[in-house]
Amino acid sequence: MRERTARGLLFGAALLIAGCHPAGGPPARLADWHQLSIHSRQLVLADGVVPFDLNTPLFSDYAHKLRTLWLPPGTRAERDGNAIRFPVGTVLTKTFFYPTDSRGRLLKQLDMHTTTLHVEGKELLDLSHVKLIETRLLVRRPAGWLTLAYQWNDSQTQAVLRRTGALVPLELYDALSNSVTPDTYLIPDQLQCGNCHNRDYRSGQPEPLGPRIDRLDRSYDYVSGRENQLAHLVRLGYLTGLDSTSHAPDADWEYTGTSLSDRVRSYLDVNCGHCHNPAGAAANTTLYLDAAQEQASVHYGICKRPIAAGRATGGRLMDIVPGEPDHSILLYRIASTEPGVMMPEIGRGLPHVEGIALIRAWIASLPGQCGQ
């Protein structure tokens, strides 16, 4: 296992003793969590902080993401079916950034599975090629998960806590079309963070959404070499219980070698399933888009009439009409940017052109027809 620094050990103990953050509340600066730091125009991961990626990531206005995991020394995460149960003191980070060109323009590009660079045995991001926007934290306290968002300053030297969120005006340059897309990037407030991470709305408790067994089952280029992420966590002593039962990896929505239905299942699960599931915030719609649902089910939207969507239907009668994407409410709402219509409701302000094309192709391929 990678040796951890003395400062990391002391800070881990402090997290546990103080309920996962120092007395007086969470630190005002991201650096005080000792997860990420800036050195010589590089965002460097601290010792013991492990980067990871997902097979299919959530769309966030074309932002790229660096995800990390840190566990207090001597603790382990445990597999629980497809979920992972993290110990008290766990810190998960997700840093949102955009790649930049030689003129410093933010590039509108797909998130092509972010990996860290390796310099002198350290995992890092080179800030000469990226612009940091925010870093979000999930911290496991004895009473549950704490959600926090930190905004990076223009000089890229530090990030500060934004409990009430922030709006960040951006311009994204598309090199293929030589065009610029204006965007108002949303840094969520603490309530919005908690609501999105509240997969079981009855519990009222946020939880991690990305790090699941099926979503982590892919390879990553670590300092130590390329390795399956689950195997890497087991080797580090971060994860137990992996051999108890088998599992199927989550599909990569961009990989055309996988079936269209599997790619759509992964895409809708990560972008919609945290709310649209039988226990989620959108349970009353009876439209369930989590991976556990059968795609042929009416609850998945096939020939299903909406419960109370109002003008958000765009005059369409059913969530998904086989063979007719333009008559399907689902496609209409994920393509919209109009408040009160677009889905997801928060977390994006731009249409995901490639994701829309995926859903369109899938609906067009569905056989059958709906009765009136």
TIKOL-622176 format. One record per residue (C-alpha): x, y, z; chain; residue number from 1. Coordinates in pm, 1 decimal, decimal comma. Layout:
% TIKOL-622176
PT       xx       yy       zz kette  nr
PT        X        Y        Z     A NUM
...
This chain:
% TIKOL-622176
PT       xx       yy       zz kette  nr
PT      0,0      0,0      0,0     A   1
PT    122,0    352,1    -77,1     A   2
PT    278,8    507,2    233,3     A   3
PT     85,4    803,5    366,1     A   4
PT    244,6   1119,4    499,4     A   5
PT    247,9   1204,7    868,6     A   6
PT     35,4   1510,9    800,0     A   7
PT   -222,4   1295,7    626,9     A   8
PT   -236,8   1061,1    925,3     A   9
PT   -280,8   1345,8   1171,4     A  10
PT   -545,6   1509,6    956,4     A  11
PT   -733,1   1181,8    922,5     A  12
PT   -743,7   1146,7   1300,0     A  13
PT   -864,7   1505,8   1332,8     A  14
PT  -1144,4   1440,2   1085,4     A  15
PT  -1271,0   1147,1   1287,1     A  16
PT  -1245,3   1320,9   1624,1     A  17
PT  -1412,1   1641,0   1504,8     A  18
PT  -1691,6   1471,3   1310,0     A  19
PT  -1511,4   1506,6    975,8     A  20
PT  -1435,1   1876,7    984,9     A  21
PT  -1262,5   2113,3   1226,8     A  22
PT  -1455,9   2286,2   1504,7     A  23
PT  -1649,9   2586,7   1378,4     A  24
PT  -1760,4   2427,2   1054,3     A  25
PT  -1604,8   2315,8    726,1     A  26
PT  -1285,2   2488,7    614,3     A  27
PT  -1332,7   2804,6    409,3     A  28
PT  -1052,6   2693,8    174,6     A  29
PT  -1035,7   2368,7    -18,9     A  30
PT   -663,0   2339,0     57,2     A  31
PT   -741,6   2287,5    425,3     A  32
PT   -893,3   1947,3    344,8     A  33
PT   -543,3   1834,3    233,6     A  34
PT   -680,1   1642,6    -64,8     A  35
PT   -560,7   1862,2   -353,4     A  36
PT   -300,9   2137,2   -369,8     A  37
PT   -148,7   2375,2   -623,7     A  38
PT    225,5   2349,6   -692,5     A  39
PT    402,4   2508,9   -989,4     A  40
PT     79,2   2548,6  -1188,3     A  41
PT    -19,8   2190,2  -1122,9     A  42
PT   -313,6   2048,8   -927,6     A  43
PT   -149,0   1773,5   -723,0     A  44
PT   -321,9   1487,5   -539,3     A  45
PT   -202,9   1431,2   -182,5     A  46
PT    -57,3   1099,4    -71,1     A  47
PT   -331,9    844,1    -16,2     A  48
PT   -576,8   1029,5   -242,9     A  49
PT   -679,4    790,9   -522,1     A  50
PT   -816,5    915,3   -857,2     A  51
PT  -1099,0    728,1  -1026,4     A  52
PT  -1323,9    748,6  -1331,5     A  53
PT  -1670,6    622,0  -1424,7     A  54
PT  -1774,5    412,1  -1721,9     A  55
PT  -2045,1    667,5  -1800,5     A  56
PT  -2021,9   1011,3  -1635,5     A  57
PT  -2295,0   1264,1  -1565,6     A  58
PT  -2321,3   1543,6  -1824,4     A  59
PT  -2241,1   1888,6  -1680,2     A  60
PT  -2224,3   2145,4  -1961,4     A  61
PT  -1926,7   1968,9  -2119,3     A  62
PT  -1714,3   2013,2  -1806,6     A  63
PT  -1449,6   1746,9  -1750,1     A  64
PT  -1408,9   1597,4  -1403,1     A  65
PT  -1129,7   1467,4  -1187,0     A  66
PT  -1270,4   1239,2   -915,0     A  67
PT  -1077,5   1127,9   -607,9     A  68
PT  -1123,2    909,5   -299,6     A  69
PT   -951,5    927,4     40,3     A  70
PT  -1011,6    699,4    338,8     A  71
PT   -887,3    753,6    694,6     A  72
PT   -587,1    531,6    774,1     A  73
PT   -682,2    183,7    890,8     A  74
PT  -1035,4    197,0    746,6     A  75
PT  -1189,9     11,2    454,2     A  76
PT  -1487,4     57,4    224,9     A  77
PT  -1715,3   -245,3    189,8     A  78
PT  -1904,7   -373,3   -107,4     A  79
PT  -2280,7   -397,1    -52,9     A  80
PT  -2426,3   -549,6   -367,6     A  81
PT  -2365,1   -291,0   -638,0     A  82
PT  -2314,0    -14,8   -380,9     A  83
PT  -2008,5     71,8   -173,7     A  84
PT  -2036,2    153,6    196,5     A  85
PT  -1773,2    407,4    294,3     A  86
PT  -1637,2    450,5    648,6     A  87
PT  -1675,1    764,9    858,8     A  88
PT  -1407,7   1014,0    755,7     A  89
PT  -1418,1    929,7    383,3     A  90
PT  -1362,9   1228,0    152,9     A  91
PT  -1475,4   1216,7   -210,8     A  92
PT  -1383,9   1506,7   -438,9     A  93
PT  -1495,2   1598,0   -790,3     A  94
PT  -1310,8   1881,4   -964,2     A  95
PT  -1485,6   2036,2  -1265,7     A  96
PT  -1262,1   2188,4  -1532,4     A  97
PT  -1240,5   2265,3  -1903,3     A  98
PT   -948,8   2191,6  -2134,4     A  99
PT   -800,2   2505,8  -2293,6     A 100
PT   -631,8   2579,1  -2625,1     A 101
PT   -313,5   2779,8  -2689,2     A 102
PT   -514,7   3103,4  -2665,6     A 103
PT   -663,1   3009,3  -2328,8     A 104
PT  -1012,2   2950,5  -2467,0     A 105
PT  -1229,4   2696,2  -2288,3     A 106
PT  -1293,2   2405,1  -2520,8     A 107
PT  -1635,1   2251,0  -2572,8     A 108
PT  -1536,0   1883,9  -2585,2     A 109
PT  -1680,8   1558,0  -2461,9     A 110
PT  -1553,9   1432,6  -2126,4     A 111
PT  -1326,4   1161,1  -2264,9     A 112
PT  -1250,7    988,4  -1933,6     A 113
PT  -1015,0   1216,6  -1744,7     A 114
PT   -686,8   1066,2  -1630,1     A 115
PT   -411,4   1229,4  -1427,5     A 116
PT    -58,5   1301,6  -1542,3     A 117
PT    233,5   1147,1  -1356,5     A 118
PT    532,5   1359,4  -1255,0     A 119
PT    789,6   1236,4  -1004,3     A 120
PT    549,0    975,3   -872,2     A 121
PT    262,4   1222,5   -821,6     A 122
PT    -87,0   1224,2   -973,1     A 123
PT   -172,2   1570,9  -1108,6     A 124
PT   -349,3   1795,1  -1359,2     A 125
PT   -137,9   2039,6  -1558,7     A 126
PT   -306,4   2379,9  -1531,2     A 127
PT   -131,8   2507,9  -1841,8     A 128
PT   -387,1   2306,7  -2038,5     A 129
PT   -701,4   2330,2  -1823,4     A 130
PT   -916,2   2586,9  -1638,6     A 131
PT  -1050,7   2482,5  -1296,9     A 132
PT  -1407,1   2590,6  -1215,3     A 133
PT  -1508,8   2419,2   -891,4     A 134
PT  -1438,4   2124,3   -663,7     A 135
PT  -1723,3   1948,2   -483,3     A 136
PT  -1677,5   1737,1   -172,1     A 137
PT  -1875,0   1457,5    -13,6     A 138
PT  -1754,2   1393,0    340,6     A 139
PT  -1878,7   1096,7    546,4     A 140
PT  -1965,6   1211,6    898,7     A 141
PT  -2113,3    995,1   1175,9     A 142
PT  -2456,2   1148,6   1103,4     A 143
PT  -2433,3   1111,4    725,6     A 144
PT  -2277,0   1275,4    422,5     A 145
PT  -2184,1   1643,9    410,9     A 146
PT  -2199,9   1815,2     68,0     A 147
PT  -1976,2   2114,3     -8,8     A 148
PT  -1874,0   2314,4   -317,2     A 149
PT  -1557,1   2522,2   -355,8     A 150
PT  -1505,2   2774,0   -638,3     A 151
PT  -1160,2   2824,9   -793,3     A 152
PT  -1036,4   3181,6   -834,7     A 153
PT   -933,8   3325,2  -1171,7     A 154
PT   -563,8   3295,3  -1090,9     A 155
PT   -612,2   2922,5  -1021,7     A 156
PT   -432,6   2940,4   -688,1     A 157
PT   -707,8   2845,7   -443,8     A 158
PT  -1075,3   2748,6   -412,8     A 159
PT  -1312,4   2891,5   -152,0     A 160
PT  -1634,1   2755,1     -2,3     A 161
PT  -1959,6   2860,7   -172,7     A 162
PT  -2243,2   2751,5     56,8     A 163
PT  -2498,5   2953,3   -142,0     A 164
PT  -2362,6   2850,8   -480,2     A 165
PT  -2254,6   3078,4   -764,1     A 166
PT  -2317,9   3154,7  -1130,4     A 167
PT  -2007,7   3157,8  -1350,6     A 168
PT  -2037,1   3308,4  -1702,2     A 169
PT  -1834,8   3108,0  -1952,8     A 170
PT  -1768,6   3096,7  -2325,3     A 171
PT  -1700,3   2753,7  -2472,0     A 172
PT  -1512,0   2733,3  -2800,0     A 173
PT  -1598,6   2455,3  -3045,1     A 174
PT  -1293,0   2401,3  -3265,6     A 175
PT  -1482,6   2184,2  -3516,1     A 176
PT  -1741,4   2452,1  -3598,7     A 177
PT  -1518,7   2749,1  -3506,7     A 178
PT  -1803,3   2881,7  -3292,5     A 179
PT  -1845,0   3006,5  -2936,3     A 180
PT  -2126,4   2896,2  -2704,7     A 181
PT  -2206,6   3124,6  -2409,2     A 182
PT  -2299,5   2947,4  -2088,2     A 183
PT  -2385,1   3037,1  -1731,3     A 184
PT  -2229,0   2757,7  -1529,0     A 185
PT  -2408,4   2677,4  -1203,7     A 186
PT  -2214,0   2597,8   -889,1     A 187
PT  -2492,8   2444,0   -677,8     A 188
PT  -2576,5   2561,2   -330,1     A 189
PT  -2565,7   2317,1    -41,7     A 190
PT  -2938,2   2235,8    -65,8     A 191
PT  -2914,4   2161,0   -438,2     A 192
PT  -2614,4   1935,5   -377,8     A 193
PT  -2804,7   1745,5   -111,3     A 194
PT  -3120,2   1712,3   -321,0     A 195
PT  -2939,8   1568,6   -622,7     A 196
PT  -2748,4   1321,4   -406,5     A 197
PT  -3063,6   1213,3   -223,1     A 198
PT  -3133,8    896,5   -419,8     A 199
PT  -3373,8    770,2   -150,5     A 200
PT  -3595,7   1073,3    -93,7     A 201
PT  -3767,5    913,0    203,7     A 202
PT  -3444,0    904,4    400,2     A 203
PT  -3361,8   1269,2    336,9     A 204
PT  -2992,6   1174,9    338,0     A 205
PT  -2748,0   1251,4     53,2     A 206
PT  -2513,0    977,0    -60,8     A 207
PT  -2245,2    924,2   -327,3     A 208
PT  -2389,0    849,9   -671,3     A 209
PT  -2087,6    789,1   -893,7     A 210
PT  -1869,9    532,4   -715,2     A 211
PT  -2064,3    209,8   -762,2     A 212
PT  -1919,3   -131,6   -835,2     A 213
PT  -2047,1   -143,3  -1194,6     A 214
PT  -1941,7    215,0  -1271,5     A 215
PT  -1588,4    169,4  -1134,7     A 216
PT  -1524,0   -152,4  -1325,7     A 217
PT  -1281,2     -8,2  -1582,2     A 218
PT   -907,2     46,6  -1615,9     A 219
PT   -718,7    360,7  -1511,1     A 220
PT   -364,0    479,2  -1578,7     A 221
PT   -218,3    519,2  -1229,7     A 222
PT    135,0    618,9  -1136,0     A 223
PT    193,2    249,1  -1066,4     A 224
PT     63,7    149,6  -1411,6     A 225
PT   -263,1     68,3  -1585,0     A 226
PT   -494,8   -138,0  -1366,1     A 227
PT   -863,8   -214,5  -1316,6     A 228
PT   -996,1     38,7  -1066,9     A 229
PT  -1167,9   -217,7   -844,5     A 230
PT   -857,0   -435,3   -836,9     A 231
PT   -649,9   -127,8   -756,1     A 232
PT   -870,5    -34,5   -460,1     A 233
PT   -855,4   -390,4   -329,8     A 234
PT   -476,6   -396,8   -363,9     A 235
PT   -447,0    -70,2   -171,9     A 236
PT   -666,5   -210,3    104,3     A 237
PT   -939,9     46,9     33,6     A 238
PT  -1213,2   -201,6    -65,1     A 239
PT  -1330,1   -538,0     68,0     A 240
PT  -1599,5   -786,7    -33,8     A 241
PT  -1536,1   -770,7   -406,0     A 242
PT  -1523,5  -1147,8   -452,8     A 243
PT  -1854,5  -1220,4   -279,7     A 244
PT  -2074,2  -1208,1   -590,5     A 245
PT  -2032,2  -1139,9   -959,7     A 246
PT  -2142,0   -821,5  -1132,4     A 247
PT  -2179,3   -677,3  -1482,0     A 248
PT  -1979,8   -361,9  -1565,2     A 249
PT  -2175,4    -50,7  -1651,4     A 250
PT  -2164,9     28,5  -2022,7     A 251
PT  -1965,0    319,5  -2160,6     A 252
PT  -2229,3    529,2  -2338,7     A 253
PT  -1975,4    644,9  -2601,2     A 254
PT  -1848,1    298,5  -2693,6     A 255
PT  -2031,9    192,1  -3007,6     A 256
PT  -1910,1   -164,7  -2966,0     A 257
PT  -2172,4   -199,7  -2690,4     A 258
PT  -2540,7   -243,4  -2771,9     A 259
PT  -2745,2     72,7  -2812,7     A 260
PT  -2985,8    -33,5  -2537,2     A 261
PT  -2702,3    -87,5  -2285,9     A 262
PT  -2549,8    250,9  -2368,6     A 263
PT  -2887,1    420,2  -2320,7     A 264
PT  -2947,9    235,5  -1994,6     A 265
PT  -2616,3    365,1  -1854,6     A 266
PT  -2673,7    716,8  -1982,9     A 267
PT  -3024,9    751,8  -1839,3     A 268
PT  -2922,9    584,1  -1513,9     A 269
PT  -2640,9    828,9  -1439,7     A 270
PT  -2819,9   1140,0  -1567,7     A 271
PT  -3176,6   1068,1  -1452,3     A 272
PT  -3191,9    758,5  -1230,6     A 273
PT  -3092,8    932,4   -905,5     A 274
PT  -3433,7   1107,1   -911,4     A 275
PT  -3634,3    882,2  -1142,8     A 276
PT  -3641,6    565,9   -933,5     A 277
PT  -3910,3    416,8   -703,5     A 278
PT  -3759,0    590,3   -396,3     A 279
PT  -3630,6    908,1   -561,9     A 280
PT  -3752,5   1266,2   -573,7     A 281
PT  -3941,4   1193,4   -898,2     A 282
PT  -4101,4    869,9   -775,6     A 283
PT  -4448,2   1022,8   -806,2     A 284
PT  -4405,2   1040,3  -1184,7     A 285
PT  -4381,0    657,1  -1196,9     A 286
PT  -4115,7    709,7  -1467,0     A 287
PT  -3817,0    507,6  -1347,1     A 288
PT  -3495,1    545,1  -1544,2     A 289
PT  -3254,7    371,4  -1307,5     A 290
PT  -3059,3     71,5  -1430,7     A 291
PT  -3271,5   -171,8  -1226,8     A 292
PT  -3577,6   -111,6  -1446,4     A 293
PT  -3664,8   -325,7  -1746,8     A 294
PT  -3641,1   -113,8  -2059,8     A 295
PT  -3954,8   -273,0  -2202,0     A 296
PT  -4153,8   -172,1  -1893,1     A 297
PT  -4414,9    100,7  -1897,1     A 298
PT  -4232,0    246,2  -1596,7     A 299
PT  -3934,8    304,1  -1827,3     A 300
PT  -4160,7    530,4  -2029,6     A 301
PT  -4259,6    302,1  -2317,4     A 302
PT  -4609,7    413,7  -2422,5     A 303
PT  -4651,2    574,3  -2080,8     A 304
PT  -4866,3    882,0  -2034,4     A 305
PT  -4721,5   1146,7  -1797,2     A 306
PT  -4876,8   1196,9  -1454,8     A 307
PT  -4869,2   1578,0  -1439,8     A 308
PT  -4609,0   1726,7  -1672,6     A 309
PT  -4825,5   2016,1  -1800,2     A 310
PT  -4652,2   2236,7  -2054,9     A 311
PT  -4334,8   2030,8  -2012,0     A 312
PT  -4485,3   1771,8  -2249,0     A 313
PT  -4456,1   2011,0  -2542,0     A 314
PT  -4794,7   1880,8  -2655,9     A 315
PT  -4669,9   1522,5  -2670,6     A 316
PT  -4884,6   1246,6  -2525,0     A 317
PT  -4637,2    981,5  -2406,7     A 318
PT  -4293,5    964,6  -2249,2     A 319
PT  -4152,0    732,9  -2515,6     A 320
PT  -4327,3    647,7  -2842,1     A 321
PT  -4145,5    357,0  -3012,7     A 322
PT  -4003,8    458,3  -3349,0     A 323
PT  -4107,0    822,2  -3301,0     A 324
PT  -3848,9   1026,5  -3109,4     A 325
PT  -4006,0   1360,3  -3202,8     A 326
PT  -4334,4   1250,6  -3042,4     A 327
PT  -4159,7   1140,4  -2720,3     A 328
PT  -4167,0   1363,6  -2411,8     A 329
PT  -3837,9   1218,1  -2284,4     A 330
PT  -3639,9   1342,6  -2584,6     A 331
PT  -3818,6   1679,0  -2581,3     A 332
PT  -3725,2   1745,4  -2218,7     A 333
PT  -3361,3   1635,8  -2234,3     A 334
PT  -3315,1   1852,6  -2544,5     A 335
PT  -3476,4   2160,6  -2387,3     A 336
PT  -3294,3   2438,0  -2198,4     A 337
PT  -3616,4   2607,5  -2085,4     A 338
PT  -3662,7   2623,1  -1706,3     A 339
PT  -3956,8   2409,3  -1599,0     A 340
PT  -3918,4   2190,7  -1907,2     A 341
PT  -3557,6   2073,9  -1927,3     A 342
PT  -3436,0   1759,7  -1758,6     A 343
PT  -3234,1   1724,9  -1546,2     A 344
PT  -3374,1   2032,1  -1372,8     A 345
PT  -3035,5   2148,1  -1240,5     A 346
PT  -2675,1   2062,8  -1320,3     A 347
PT  -2681,2   2173,8  -1680,9     A 348
PT  -2767,4   2479,5  -1886,7     A 349
PT  -2665,4   2349,2  -2229,0     A 350
PT  -2814,0   2066,9  -2436,3     A 351
PT  -2598,3   1755,8  -2453,5     A 352
PT  -2594,0   1722,2  -2831,7     A 353
PT  -2429,6   1379,1  -2837,1     A 354
PT  -2651,7   1241,5  -2559,4     A 355
PT  -2962,3   1366,8  -2739,2     A 356
PT  -2846,6   1190,3  -3056,1     A 357
PT  -2802,6    867,4  -2855,9     A 358
PT  -3155,2    880,7  -2712,0     A 359
PT  -3301,0    974,9  -3049,7     A 360
PT  -3136,1    677,9  -3219,9     A 361
PT  -3257,7    441,1  -2945,9     A 362
PT  -3620,2    556,5  -2958,8     A 363
PT  -3613,1    539,0  -3337,6     A 364
PT  -3494,3    177,7  -3314,3     A 365
PT  -3771,5     60,8  -3078,4     A 366
PT  -4026,9   -171,5  -3234,8     A 367
PT  -4402,6   -165,5  -3181,0     A 368
PT  -4656,5    108,6  -3144,1     A 369
PT  -4871,4    260,4  -2872,5     A 370
PT  -5245,5    219,2  -2853,4     A 371
PT  -5456,8    531,6  -2821,6     A 372
